[in-house]
């Protein structure tokens, strides 16, 4: 069964991130907070596409739902 930690590791291994937090305990539905400089200058759809790309075929096979909040480091710092 896929864990939140697995999803976190998949994202971090393919996308340079300052912070990643993933929650979910049923093995198929997850919620993620992802902070990456790669998001700078991109709209929300483009940011989410980067995350989906980092997960590859897992989004089609193992992960049934992933809701996410994507932030640049500047946006993350302003929320703290």
N, C-alpha and C positions, 0 to 999 in steps of 0.2 A: 504494500500500500504506500502511496506517495505521501510524504509528510510535508509540513510547512517548511521545515529545515531543508528538505530536498529542493523545494521550489526556490527558496532563498539562495541556495548554493548554485542552482542552475542560472539564475539571474546574475549573480555576482561573477560567475565564471565567464560570462559572455558580454557583460556590460559594465564598464567602469562605474562604480557607485561609491558615494560617500556614506550612504546609509540605506539599508534594506531591512524591512520588518515584514514578515509574512505570518498570517494567522490562518487557521483552518484545521479542523480535526476530523473531517470525514473522509479525507483522502482524495476528494474530487473538487471541492469548492474552497476557494482561498480569497483572502483579502490582503493586499500588499501596499506598503508605503515605500516608495523608491525615490531616492535623492541622487541625482547624477548631473554632472556638468554637461553630459551629452545632450541633455534636454534643452540647454540654452539656445534660444532663437527658434525653437520648434513649438508648434501648437500642440494641444493636448492629444489630438489624434496621432500626430507624428511621434510624440513621446510614447504613447501606448504601443504603436507599431514597433518601436525599438525594443520594448519589453517582450512583445509577442515573438519577435525575431530571436531574441535571446533564449526563448523557451522552445522554439522550433516545433517539431512534430508533437511534442508533449501536449501542446494546446489542442491538438486534434485527437489525441489518443488517451492521455492520462488525466489531463486537467479539464474538467467540464465547465468550470466557471472561475474567472479571476477578475475580481473588482480591484481597481488600483487607484492610488493617488500618486501622481508623479510631480516632483518638485525639482527645481534647480537648487544648487547650494544656497544661492542668495534668498530664494523664497523660503527655504527651510530655516535659514538663520533669522529671517524676519518673523517667523512664527514662534520662535523660542522665547 
